């Protein structure tokens, strides 16, 4: 088992280090997905069914991997997708990820279920920031979140559209995971054998959902599973009219996160969205659904000339990023790829994860015979099936 950050050369290595550091229920919350976790595995394995066809003698000494997404220039074509509860994984939580993303010139997505305030993050970094919006039944809470993101200088807003109810996350049922964690005999034993995590959690800054605590107790003061939170707190009547009204209220770059069909991608264009994240929520919602990479080419062909198409999920290697971009994605994003790193070592861990990916992308671009992202084309791919 890897015990040093310097030994971590890929996402799998960082996952092992995170597993070593975290209590079981916390690790399995990051690592788990819905039902039999078929879609979760498919999100990455789908890349294996597509081969790259490199070019040579292309003069690749200088490589530019920058992209522009939602009007924001990123220095690498991968960004940190918004994820919840980050201070459960490391005491610095979103602060660590924000600083690492700024160091690598990429975008940082912050969840509505985040544990550091939007105001603090907005004051902390000057690089692009995206706020992930969950559409709650409490319209006052919805309005407050939009206003706070605007006041904090966030550059874009992403409405998550694939959590109309909670997924069946069975690992959480087995481990008893909740936010905040419940103190049971089983969990206390797990906490006891991970004293570093336990000391940070029980004696450090009080855990809370920074943007929700003034409106709802669940998640901050009342323990609840994420699946139950989605099923009870989010507005299941949300529709396309609500999404269009939110876009108008926000008034800036607007994204829909969780689009998986061509039909919905076209509707996103119709309501004036600037981007879509082709995503199945990391396989944590509808098991048996397609992977983002399975869908990215046909969605990009249908709307890629009118809207930024982002592949979200399953990214583990630089070659995965190049395949997604060649298939038509404008950029890629991921959560677990940096959450393992955050849990393993805080900000240095996230920096390690982004560094590993950046080095791989640069090397792989040179081996593909391209010096710019826009040189990656569909004819550089061959599908096995």
C-alpha positions as CSV (number, residue, x, y, z in Angstrom):
1,X,0.0,0.0,0.0
2,X,1.3,3.5,-0.9
3,X,2.2,5.5,2.2
4,X,3.8,8.6,0.6
5,X,2.4,11.2,-1.7
6,X,5.6,11.0,-3.8
7,X,4.7,7.4,-4.6
8,X,1.4,8.4,-6.2
9,X,1.7,8.5,-10.0
10,X,-1.9,8.2,-11.0
11,X,-5.5,8.3,-9.7
12,X,-5.4,4.7,-8.5
13,X,-2.4,5.4,-6.3
14,X,-4.1,8.4,-4.8
15,X,-7.2,6.3,-4.2
16,X,-5.1,3.8,-2.1
17,X,-3.6,6.6,0.0
18,X,-7.1,8.0,0.6
19,X,-8.4,4.6,1.6
20,X,-5.5,4.3,4.1
21,X,-6.3,7.7,5.7
22,X,-10.1,7.8,5.8
23,X,-12.6,5.9,8.0
24,X,-14.5,3.3,6.1
25,X,-17.9,5.1,5.8
26,X,-16.1,8.3,4.6
27,X,-14.0,6.5,2.0
28,X,-16.9,4.5,0.6
29,X,-19.0,7.6,0.2
30,X,-16.3,8.9,-2.2
31,X,-15.7,5.6,-3.8
32,X,-19.2,4.2,-4.1
33,X,-22.0,4.6,-6.6
34,X,-25.6,3.4,-7.2
35,X,-27.0,-0.2,-7.2
36,X,-24.4,-2.6,-8.7
37,X,-22.1,0.3,-9.7
38,X,-22.1,-0.9,-13.4
39,X,-22.3,2.7,-14.7
40,X,-19.6,3.8,-12.3
41,X,-17.2,1.3,-13.8
42,X,-18.4,1.9,-17.3
43,X,-17.6,5.6,-17.0
44,X,-13.9,4.7,-17.2
45,X,-13.9,1.4,-19.1
46,X,-15.7,3.0,-22.0
47,X,-12.5,4.7,-22.9
48,X,-10.8,1.3,-23.4
49,X,-13.1,0.5,-26.4
50,X,-11.6,3.5,-28.3
51,X,-8.1,3.6,-29.7
52,X,-6.0,6.6,-30.6
53,X,-4.3,6.9,-34.0
54,X,-1.2,9.1,-33.6
55,X,0.5,11.3,-36.2
56,X,4.3,11.7,-36.4
57,X,6.9,14.2,-37.7
58,X,4.7,17.1,-36.6
59,X,7.1,19.3,-34.7
60,X,5.7,19.2,-31.2
61,X,8.3,20.9,-29.1
62,X,5.9,23.5,-27.8
63,X,2.5,22.4,-26.7
64,X,-0.5,24.6,-25.8
65,X,-3.2,22.8,-23.9
66,X,-5.3,25.8,-23.0
67,X,-9.1,25.9,-23.7
68,X,-11.9,28.4,-23.3
69,X,-15.0,27.2,-21.6
70,X,-18.1,29.3,-20.8
71,X,-16.0,32.3,-21.7
72,X,-13.2,31.4,-19.2
73,X,-9.7,30.6,-20.4
74,X,-8.2,27.5,-18.7
75,X,-4.6,26.5,-18.8
76,X,-5.4,22.8,-19.1
77,X,-8.5,21.0,-20.6
78,X,-9.5,19.4,-17.3
79,X,-11.2,21.1,-14.3
80,X,-12.4,20.2,-10.8
81,X,-16.0,19.3,-11.0
82,X,-18.2,20.4,-8.0
83,X,-18.4,17.8,-5.2
84,X,-20.1,17.9,-1.8
85,X,-18.9,17.7,1.8
86,X,-15.2,18.3,1.1
87,X,-14.2,19.1,4.7
88,X,-15.3,15.5,5.7
89,X,-12.4,14.3,3.5
90,X,-9.7,16.7,4.7
91,X,-9.8,19.6,7.2
92,X,-9.1,22.2,4.5
93,X,-11.8,20.9,2.1
94,X,-12.7,23.4,-0.7
95,X,-9.9,25.7,0.4
96,X,-7.3,23.2,-0.6
97,X,-8.9,22.4,-4.0
98,X,-9.4,26.1,-4.8
99,X,-5.7,26.9,-4.2
100,X,-4.6,23.9,-6.2
101,X,-6.9,24.8,-9.1
102,X,-5.6,28.3,-9.1
103,X,-2.0,27.1,-9.2
104,X,-2.8,25.1,-12.3
105,X,-4.9,27.8,-13.9
106,X,-8.0,25.7,-14.2
107,X,-11.7,26.1,-13.1
108,X,-12.9,25.1,-9.6
109,X,-16.5,24.0,-9.3
110,X,-18.1,24.5,-5.8
111,X,-21.2,22.5,-4.7
112,X,-24.3,23.9,-3.1
113,X,-23.5,21.2,-0.5
114,X,-20.1,22.7,0.0
115,X,-18.4,23.2,3.4
116,X,-16.7,26.6,2.8
117,X,-18.6,29.7,2.0
118,X,-18.8,31.1,-1.5
119,X,-17.7,34.5,-0.1
120,X,-14.5,33.0,1.3
121,X,-13.7,31.1,-1.9
122,X,-14.5,34.1,-4.0
123,X,-12.0,36.2,-2.0
124,X,-9.4,33.5,-2.0
125,X,-8.8,32.9,-5.7
126,X,-8.9,34.9,-8.9
127,X,-9.1,32.0,-11.3
128,X,-12.5,30.9,-12.8
129,X,-15.1,29.6,-10.4
130,X,-18.3,27.7,-11.1
131,X,-21.2,27.3,-8.6
132,X,-23.2,24.1,-8.8
133,X,-26.9,24.8,-8.0
134,X,-29.3,22.3,-6.6
135,X,-33.0,23.4,-7.1
136,X,-34.5,23.3,-3.6
137,X,-38.2,23.4,-2.6
138,X,-37.3,26.5,-0.5
139,X,-37.4,29.2,-3.1
140,X,-35.9,31.7,-0.6
141,X,-32.9,29.4,-0.3
142,X,-32.6,29.2,-4.1
143,X,-32.7,33.0,-4.4
144,X,-30.1,33.4,-1.6
145,X,-27.7,31.0,-3.3
146,X,-27.9,32.8,-6.6
147,X,-27.3,36.2,-4.8
148,X,-24.4,34.9,-2.8
149,X,-22.7,33.4,-5.9
150,X,-23.1,36.7,-7.7
151,X,-21.7,38.7,-4.8
152,X,-18.7,36.3,-4.5
153,X,-17.8,36.9,-8.1
154,X,-18.4,33.4,-9.4
155,X,-18.0,33.2,-13.2
156,X,-20.6,30.6,-14.1
157,X,-23.6,28.7,-12.6
158,X,-24.3,25.0,-13.3
159,X,-27.8,23.7,-12.5
160,X,-27.6,20.0,-11.7
161,X,-30.5,18.2,-13.4
162,X,-29.9,14.5,-12.7
163,X,-30.8,14.5,-9.0
164,X,-34.5,14.8,-9.1
165,X,-34.4,12.1,-6.4
166,X,-31.6,10.3,-4.6
167,X,-29.8,7.3,-6.2
168,X,-29.6,4.0,-4.4
169,X,-26.2,4.2,-3.0
170,X,-26.0,0.9,-1.2
171,X,-22.5,1.3,0.1
172,X,-23.8,4.2,2.2
173,X,-26.6,2.0,3.5
174,X,-24.1,-0.7,4.5
175,X,-21.7,1.7,6.2
176,X,-24.3,4.0,7.7
177,X,-22.8,7.1,6.1
178,X,-24.6,10.4,6.8
179,X,-23.8,14.1,6.8
180,X,-22.7,14.9,9.5
181,X,-21.4,11.4,10.4
182,X,-23.5,9.5,13.0
183,X,-21.7,8.3,16.1
184,X,-22.4,4.6,16.4
185,X,-20.3,1.8,17.9
186,X,-19.3,0.7,14.3
187,X,-18.4,4.2,13.2
188,X,-16.5,5.0,16.4
189,X,-14.4,1.9,15.9
190,X,-13.6,3.1,12.3
191,X,-12.8,6.6,13.6
192,X,-10.5,5.2,16.3
193,X,-8.3,3.4,13.9
194,X,-7.9,6.6,11.8
195,X,-6.8,9.0,14.6
196,X,-5.5,11.7,12.2
197,X,-8.9,12.1,10.6
198,X,-10.7,11.9,13.9
199,X,-8.6,14.6,15.5
200,X,-9.2,16.9,12.6
201,X,-13.0,16.3,12.5
202,X,-13.8,16.3,16.2
203,X,-11.4,19.0,17.4
204,X,-11.1,21.2,14.3
205,X,-13.4,23.7,12.7
206,X,-17.1,22.7,13.1
207,X,-18.5,20.8,10.1
208,X,-21.4,22.5,8.3
209,X,-22.9,23.0,4.9
210,X,-21.9,26.7,4.5
211,X,-24.6,27.9,2.1
212,X,-27.5,25.8,3.5
213,X,-27.1,25.9,7.3
214,X,-29.1,29.1,7.7
215,X,-32.1,27.5,5.9
216,X,-32.0,23.8,6.6
217,X,-30.7,21.8,9.5
218,X,-30.3,18.6,7.5
219,X,-26.7,17.9,6.6
220,X,-25.2,20.3,9.2
221,X,-26.9,19.7,12.5
222,X,-29.2,16.8,11.6
223,X,-27.6,13.7,10.2
224,X,-29.0,12.7,6.8
225,X,-27.8,10.6,3.9
226,X,-27.2,12.4,0.6
227,X,-29.8,10.2,-1.1
228,X,-32.4,11.1,1.5
229,X,-31.4,14.8,1.2
230,X,-32.0,14.8,-2.6
231,X,-35.3,12.9,-2.2
232,X,-36.8,15.2,0.5
233,X,-35.2,18.6,0.0
234,X,-35.0,19.1,-3.7
235,X,-37.9,20.2,-5.9
236,X,-39.1,17.2,-7.9
237,X,-41.4,19.5,-10.0
238,X,-38.4,21.2,-11.6
239,X,-38.8,21.5,-15.3
240,X,-37.3,23.3,-18.4
241,X,-39.2,26.5,-17.6
242,X,-37.6,26.6,-14.1
243,X,-34.1,26.1,-15.7
244,X,-34.8,28.9,-18.2
245,X,-35.9,31.3,-15.4
246,X,-32.8,30.4,-13.4
247,X,-30.6,31.2,-16.4
248,X,-32.3,34.6,-16.7
249,X,-32.0,35.3,-13.0
250,X,-28.3,34.4,-13.0
251,X,-27.5,36.6,-16.0
252,X,-24.1,35.1,-16.7
253,X,-22.6,31.9,-18.2
254,X,-25.1,29.1,-17.5
255,X,-24.6,25.4,-17.6
256,X,-26.8,22.3,-17.2
257,X,-25.0,19.5,-15.4
258,X,-26.3,16.0,-16.1
259,X,-27.3,16.0,-19.7
260,X,-27.1,12.6,-21.4
261,X,-29.3,12.7,-24.5
262,X,-29.2,14.6,-27.8
263,X,-32.8,15.7,-27.2
264,X,-32.0,17.3,-23.9
265,X,-28.8,18.9,-25.3
266,X,-30.9,20.6,-28.0
267,X,-33.4,21.8,-25.3
268,X,-30.4,23.3,-23.4
269,X,-29.5,25.2,-26.5
270,X,-33.1,26.4,-26.9
271,X,-33.3,27.9,-23.3
272,X,-30.0,29.8,-23.9
273,X,-27.6,27.7,-21.9
274,X,-23.9,28.3,-22.6
275,X,-22.7,24.9,-21.7
276,X,-23.7,21.3,-20.8
277,X,-21.9,18.8,-18.7
278,X,-22.5,15.4,-20.2
279,X,-22.6,13.5,-16.9
280,X,-24.3,10.7,-15.0
281,X,-23.3,12.0,-11.6
282,X,-20.3,9.7,-11.4
283,X,-22.6,6.7,-11.6
284,X,-24.2,7.6,-8.4
285,X,-27.8,8.1,-9.6
286,X,-29.2,5.8,-12.4
287,X,-27.2,2.6,-12.6
288,X,-27.3,1.0,-16.0
289,X,-27.2,4.3,-17.8
290,X,-24.7,5.2,-20.5
291,X,-21.3,6.6,-19.8
292,X,-20.5,10.2,-20.8
293,X,-17.9,9.0,-23.3
294,X,-20.5,6.7,-24.9
295,X,-22.6,9.8,-25.6
296,X,-20.1,12.5,-26.2
297,X,-19.7,12.2,-30.0
298,X,-23.4,12.2,-30.9
299,X,-24.2,15.1,-28.5
300,X,-21.2,17.1,-29.8
301,X,-22.2,16.4,-33.4
302,X,-25.8,17.7,-32.6
303,X,-25.0,20.9,-30.7
304,X,-21.3,21.3,-30.3
305,X,-21.2,24.3,-32.7
306,X,-23.8,26.2,-30.5
307,X,-22.9,25.3,-27.0
308,X,-19.8,24.2,-25.0
309,X,-20.0,20.4,-24.4
310,X,-18.1,19.2,-21.4
311,X,-17.4,15.5,-20.6
312,X,-17.8,14.9,-16.8
313,X,-16.8,11.7,-15.2
314,X,-14.6,8.6,-15.6
315,X,-11.4,10.5,-16.3
316,X,-8.4,8.7,-14.9
317,X,-5.7,9.3,-17.6
318,X,-4.4,12.0,-19.9
319,X,-5.4,9.7,-22.8
320,X,-9.0,9.7,-21.6
321,X,-9.0,13.5,-21.9
322,X,-7.5,13.4,-25.4
323,X,-10.1,10.8,-26.5
324,X,-12.9,12.9,-25.2
325,X,-11.6,16.1,-26.9
326,X,-11.1,14.3,-30.2
327,X,-14.7,13.0,-30.0
328,X,-16.0,16.5,-29.7
329,X,-15.8,17.7,-26.0
330,X,-14.6,21.2,-25.4
331,X,-13.1,20.2,-22.0
332,X,-13.3,17.5,-19.3
333,X,-14.1,17.5,-15.6
334,X,-14.0,15.1,-12.8
335,X,-14.6,14.7,-9.1
336,X,-13.1,11.5,-7.7
337,X,-9.8,12.2,-9.6
338,X,-9.1,15.0,-7.1
339,X,-11.2,13.9,-4.1
340,X,-9.0,10.9,-3.6
341,X,-6.1,13.3,-3.7
342,X,-7.7,15.7,-1.3
343,X,-8.4,12.9,1.2
344,X,-4.9,11.6,0.8
345,X,-2.9,14.8,1.4
346,X,-4.9,18.0,1.2
347,X,-3.7,20.7,-1.1
348,X,-0.4,19.0,-2.0
349,X,-2.5,15.9,-2.9
350,X,-4.7,17.9,-5.2
351,X,-1.7,19.5,-6.8
352,X,-0.2,16.1,-7.3
353,X,-3.3,14.9,-9.1
354,X,-3.5,17.9,-11.4
355,X,0.3,17.7,-12.0
356,X,0.1,14.1,-13.0
357,X,-2.8,14.7,-15.4
358,X,-1.1,17.8,-16.9
359,X,2.2,15.9,-17.5
360,X,0.3,13.1,-19.1
361,X,-1.8,15.3,-21.4
362,X,1.4,17.2,-22.5
363,X,3.3,14.0,-23.2
364,X,0.3,12.3,-24.9
365,X,-0.3,15.4,-27.1
366,X,3.3,15.2,-28.3
367,X,2.9,11.4,-28.9
368,X,-0.3,12.1,-30.9
369,X,1.5,14.7,-33.0
370,X,-0.6,17.7,-32.0
371,X,0.4,21.0,-30.4
372,X,-3.0,22.5,-29.8
373,X,-6.3,21.0,-28.4
374,X,-8.2,22.0,-31.6
375,X,-5.9,19.7,-33.6
376,X,-7.5,16.7,-32.0
377,X,-10.0,15.3,-34.5
378,X,-12.5,12.5,-34.8
379,X,-10.3,10.7,-37.4
380,X,-7.7,10.2,-34.7
381,X,-10.1,7.7,-33.0
382,X,-11.0,4.1,-33.9
383,X,-13.8,2.4,-32.0
384,X,-13.5,-1.3,-31.4
385,X,-17.3,-2.1,-31.5
